[in-house]
Amino acid sequence: MLLDKMKRLFADEPNVVHECRRCGTSLSADEDMCPECGSTESAQFEIE
């Protein structure tokens, strides 16, 4: 998980972060449900 975050930080494309709205767990873009709390609500942020 940490390695994936580091790869995204140094990628040339825009860095998009997906997080669970309920507990803040980092999610992959294709996850529909949080593995930690089961919530289906997620937030997406683009970091420049």
Secondary structure, DSSP 8 states (H G I E B T S, - for coil): -HHHHHHHHT-SS-EEEEEETTT--EE-TT-SS-TTT----EEEEEE-
